[in-house]
Amino acid sequence: MAKLSDDPLDPHAHTDDSAAEGALRPPSLAEFRGQPRVSEQLGLVLAAAQARGQVPDHVLLSGPPGLGKTTLAMIIANELGQPLRISSGPAIQHAGDLAAILSGLSEGEVFFLDEIHRMSRPAEEMLYLAMEDFRVDVIVGKGPGATEIPLEIPRFTLVGATTRAGLLPGPLRDRFGFTGQLEYYDDASLVGIVARSARLLGIALDPQSAEVIASRSRGTPRIANRLLRRVRDYALVKAAGTIDPAVAASALELYEVDELGLDRLDRAVLEAVCVRFSGGPVGLSTLAMSVGEETETVEEVAEPFLIRQGFLMRTPRGRVATNRAWRHLGLSVPATHADLFSGGDD
């Protein structure tokens, strides 16, 4: 059983969530938990470039949201001792926007471009030249009198991040010297992340309570840290600041996160498929309408986790619930489904 720090002099005890989110990011590869293969490969790329006295190759990081792509970009800058410039694909809609950023970089600076697959095509074509030849062609004027002026830019390292690697054009993907695919974290790694975050937030947390939080975090550090803060809040109000496994479980139940990490939307989707549509198949738009969400929300937020956990299947005719979905909801598997999708059984 553990108690939250209430020392008014503790610098972490009163940290607000917005500041805490940044403070929880590990500053170096040595402190970065999980993704051991990507960390080792990236460490070699950076160490070799520093040994040669050169700017490292451009880095592409891909994977679902919340796995540490932004954190790794910050770590790259820290490891190189260079400043970090941050932008995103949706923010760069014109080639001139990108030219302004690139021309303002310093030698060796790290440029982090989040959601790089959402960058406009003109800016993307300018980025090809910048990544290979470290120059951009700026067009001055319009019409027949327009003049193209080549502008040399300092050598820099681009760190691109994407949640949809398949949407990246081949020519852009091929210009990255290193590509790291981030995977979902196992519970052991998440327990370590939760324990570290608890220390930084001034929360005394026992290993069993950390395991409760980690097991419901959907393999995602961002979710683990968010659930940790909600457990902290619950303990302060409902349990006199004391956290134990039972308190942690009660807190997460209050926030509608069950023992496997399913939240309100996940269960609403499963209940719609199993109960309203008799297990499916049901089309995406119909399913989204039945739970009161946009199709993109169901497809990009709920479905990946439900499919990964074996609760849902995509078929040419629509979404179909597996036997495991019925059982998780406490429902009997209908006779018409009893012999189907046995791979989804517990």
C-alpha positions in Angstrom: 0.0 0.0 0.0 1.4 3.4 -1.0 0.6 7.0 -0.3 0.8 10.0 -2.6 3.4 12.6 -1.8 1.9 15.7 -0.1 5.1 17.5 0.6 4.6 21.1 -0.4 8.3 21.4 -1.2 8.3 18.4 -3.5 8.8 19.9 -7.0 6.8 17.1 -8.6 3.9 17.0 -6.2 2.1 19.9 -7.8 3.1 19.5 -11.4 0.1 20.1 -13.7 -0.7 17.6 -16.4 0.5 19.7 -19.4 3.9 20.2 -17.8 4.0 16.6 -16.6 3.5 15.2 -20.1 6.7 16.7 -21.3 8.5 15.9 -18.1 7.7 12.2 -18.4 9.6 11.9 -21.7 12.9 10.1 -21.3 15.8 12.4 -22.4 18.1 9.6 -23.7 18.1 6.3 -25.4 19.5 4.7 -22.2 16.3 5.8 -20.4 13.9 4.9 -23.2 12.0 1.8 -22.3 10.6 -0.6 -24.8 11.4 -0.8 -28.6 14.8 -2.4 -27.9 15.6 -3.2 -31.5 14.7 0.3 -32.8 16.7 1.8 -29.9 19.8 -0.3 -30.6 19.6 0.4 -34.3 19.1 4.1 -33.9 21.9 4.3 -31.3 24.3 2.8 -33.8 23.2 5.3 -36.5 23.8 8.2 -34.2 27.0 7.0 -32.7 28.6 6.2 -36.1 27.6 9.6 -37.5 29.2 11.3 -34.5 32.3 9.2 -34.8 32.6 10.3 -38.5 31.9 13.9 -37.6 28.9 14.0 -40.0 25.2 14.8 -39.8 23.2 11.5 -39.3 21.0 10.1 -42.1 17.4 11.1 -42.1 15.2 9.0 -39.9 11.6 7.8 -40.5 9.6 6.5 -37.5 6.3 4.8 -38.1 3.7 3.1 -35.9 0.5 3.7 -34.1 -0.1 6.9 -32.0 1.4 7.1 -28.5 4.3 4.7 -28.9 7.1 7.3 -28.7 7.8 8.8 -32.1 7.9 12.4 -30.8 10.0 11.3 -27.8 12.5 9.6 -30.0 12.8 12.7 -32.1 13.6 14.7 -29.0 16.1 12.0 -27.9 17.9 12.2 -31.2 18.3 15.9 -30.8 19.6 15.5 -27.2 22.0 12.7 -28.2 23.4 14.9 -31.0 23.5 18.0 -28.8 21.5 19.9 -31.5 18.4 22.0 -31.3 15.1 20.5 -32.4 12.7 22.2 -34.9 9.1 20.8 -34.8 6.4 21.0 -37.4 3.7 18.7 -38.9 2.5 17.7 -42.3 -0.9 19.3 -42.1 0.8 22.6 -41.2 2.8 22.6 -44.4 0.4 23.2 -47.2 2.6 25.2 -49.5 6.2 24.8 -50.7 6.9 28.3 -49.4 6.0 27.2 -45.9 8.6 24.4 -46.0 11.2 26.7 -47.7 10.9 29.2 -44.8 11.5 26.4 -42.2 14.4 24.8 -44.0 16.2 28.1 -44.7 16.0 28.9 -41.0 17.7 25.7 -39.9 21.2 25.8 -38.4 24.0 23.3 -39.3 23.3 19.9 -37.9 19.8 20.8 -36.5 17.2 18.1 -36.2 13.9 18.8 -38.0 11.0 16.8 -36.7 8.1 16.5 -39.1 5.1 14.8 -37.6 2.4 13.2 -39.7 4.6 13.5 -42.7 2.2 11.6 -44.9 -0.2 14.5 -44.7 2.1 17.1 -46.3 1.0 18.7 -49.5 2.4 17.4 -52.8 4.3 20.7 -53.8 6.0 20.7 -50.4 6.8 17.0 -50.6 8.6 17.5 -54.0 10.6 20.4 -52.5 11.5 18.1 -49.6 13.0 15.5 -52.0 15.7 18.0 -53.1 16.3 19.3 -49.6 16.9 15.8 -48.2 19.3 14.8 -50.9 21.1 17.9 -52.0 20.5 20.2 -49.1 19.1 23.0 -51.3 15.7 24.3 -52.2 14.6 26.1 -55.4 12.6 29.2 -54.6 10.4 30.6 -57.4 10.3 34.4 -57.4 7.5 36.0 -59.4 4.7 34.6 -61.5 4.0 33.6 -65.0 6.6 33.9 -67.8 8.7 36.2 -65.7 9.0 33.8 -62.8 12.6 33.0 -61.8 13.8 29.9 -60.0 16.6 30.7 -57.5 18.5 27.8 -55.9 19.0 28.3 -52.2 21.6 26.3 -50.3 20.5 25.2 -46.8 22.6 23.8 -43.9 22.9 20.0 -43.6 20.2 18.8 -41.2 18.7 15.6 -40.0 15.0 15.1 -40.9 13.0 12.9 -38.5 9.7 12.0 -40.1 6.9 10.4 -38.1 3.9 8.7 -39.6 1.0 6.6 -38.4 0.2 5.6 -42.0 3.5 4.5 -43.6 1.6 3.0 -46.5 0.5 6.5 -47.6 4.1 7.7 -48.0 5.2 7.9 -51.7 8.0 5.5 -52.5 10.5 8.3 -53.6 10.0 10.0 -50.2 10.3 6.8 -48.2 13.5 5.8 -50.1 15.3 9.0 -49.1 15.4 8.1 -45.4 18.6 6.4 -44.4 17.0 4.6 -41.4 13.4 3.5 -40.9 12.2 2.4 -37.5 8.8 0.5 -37.0 7.5 1.0 -33.5 5.5 -1.9 -32.0 3.0 -2.0 -29.2 4.7 -2.5 -25.8 4.4 -5.6 -23.6 3.2 -5.3 -20.0 6.6 -5.6 -18.5 7.9 -2.6 -20.4 4.7 -0.6 -19.5 5.1 -1.5 -15.8 8.6 0.1 -15.9 7.3 3.2 -17.7 4.4 3.6 -15.2 6.9 3.2 -12.3 9.2 5.8 -13.7 6.4 8.2 -14.4 5.1 7.7 -10.9 8.5 8.7 -9.5 8.6 11.8 -11.6 5.1 12.8 -10.6 5.8 12.3 -6.9 3.5 9.3 -6.7 4.5 6.3 -4.5 3.3 3.3 -6.4 3.7 -0.3 -5.6 4.6 -2.9 -8.3 1.1 -4.5 -8.2 -0.7 -1.3 -8.7 1.6 -0.5 -11.6 0.7 -3.8 -13.1 -3.0 -3.0 -12.9 -2.4 0.2 -14.8 0.0 -1.3 -17.4 -2.4 -4.2 -18.2 -5.1 -1.8 -19.2 -3.0 0.5 -21.2 -3.5 -1.1 -24.6 0.3 -1.5 -25.1 0.7 2.3 -25.4 2.9 4.4 -23.0 0.8 7.6 -23.7 -2.3 5.8 -22.4 -0.4 4.3 -19.5 0.7 7.8 -18.3 -2.8 9.2 -18.8 -4.3 6.3 -16.7 -1.7 6.8 -14.0 -2.8 10.5 -13.6 -6.4 9.5 -13.4 -5.6 6.9 -10.7 -3.7 9.6 -8.8 -6.8 11.8 -9.0 -9.1 9.1 -7.8 -6.8 8.2 -4.9 -6.6 11.8 -3.7 -10.4 12.2 -3.7 -11.7 8.7 -2.9 -8.9 6.9 -1.0 -7.2 9.6 1.2 -4.3 9.6 -1.2 -3.6 5.9 -0.8 -3.0 3.7 -3.9 -3.2 -0.1 -3.9 -4.3 -2.6 -6.6 -7.9 -2.4 -5.5 -7.9 1.4 -5.6 -6.2 1.4 -9.0 -8.8 -1.1 -10.4 -11.7 0.9 -8.9 -10.4 4.1 -10.5 -10.1 2.6 -13.9 -13.6 1.1 -13.6 -14.9 4.5 -12.8 -13.3 5.8 -16.0 -14.8 2.9 -17.9 -11.6 1.1 -18.7 -12.0 -2.6 -18.2 -9.4 -5.3 -17.3 -8.3 -5.7 -20.9 -8.1 -2.0 -21.7 -11.4 -1.7 -23.5 -13.1 1.7 -23.0 -16.7 2.9 -23.5 -16.3 3.2 -27.3 -14.8 -0.2 -27.7 -17.6 -1.9 -25.7 -20.2 0.2 -27.6 -18.9 -1.1 -30.9 -18.8 -4.7 -29.7 -22.3 -4.5 -28.2 -23.6 -3.0 -31.5 -22.1 -5.8 -33.6 -23.1 -8.6 -31.2 -26.6 -7.4 -30.0 -28.0 -5.0 -32.6 -26.6 -6.8 -35.6 -26.5 -10.4 -34.3 -22.8 -10.7 -34.6 -22.5 -9.2 -38.1 -21.5 -8.7 -40.8 -22.3 -5.0 -40.6 -20.9 -2.2 -42.7 -18.6 0.5 -41.2 -20.9 3.4 -41.8 -23.9 1.6 -40.3 -21.8 0.6 -37.3 -20.5 4.1 -36.8 -24.0 5.5 -37.0 -25.2 3.0 -34.4 -22.7 4.1 -31.8 -23.0 7.8 -32.6 -19.4 8.3 -33.9 -17.8 9.3 -37.1 -16.6 6.4 -39.4 -13.0 7.6 -39.0 -13.2 7.4 -35.2 -14.5 3.8 -35.3 -12.0 2.7 -38.0 -8.9 4.4 -36.6 -9.5 4.5 -32.8 -11.6 1.4 -31.8 -11.1 -1.1 -34.6 -7.3 -1.6 -34.5 -7.4 -2.5 -30.9 -10.4 -4.7 -31.1 -9.0 -6.6 -34.1 -5.6 -7.0 -32.4 -7.3 -8.4 -29.3 -9.3 -10.9 -31.4 -12.7 -9.4 -30.7 -13.6 -8.3 -34.3 -12.8 -9.3 -37.8 -13.0 -7.5 -41.1 -14.6 -9.4 -43.9 -15.6 -8.4 -47.5 -19.2 -8.1 -46.3 -18.5 -6.0 -43.1 -17.4 -6.3 -39.5 -18.0 -9.6 -37.7 -17.8 -10.3 -33.9 -15.7 -13.3 -32.9 -16.7 -15.8 -30.1 -14.4 -14.0 -27.8 -16.4 -10.8 -28.2 -19.6 -12.4 -27.1 -17.9 -14.0 -24.0 -16.2 -10.8 -23.0 -19.6 -9.0 -22.9 -20.9 -11.8 -20.8 -23.2 -13.1 -23.6 -23.8 -16.6 -24.8 -22.4 -17.3 -28.3 -25.3 -18.0 -30.6 -25.5 -21.4 -32.2 -25.0 -19.8 -35.6 -21.6 -18.4 -34.4 -20.6 -21.3 -32.1 -18.5 -23.0 -34.7 -17.2 -19.9 -36.4 -14.0 -17.9 -35.8 -12.7 -20.4 -33.2 -9.4 -18.5 -33.3 -11.1 -15.7 -31.3 -12.0 -18.1 -28.4 -10.4 -17.5 -25.1 
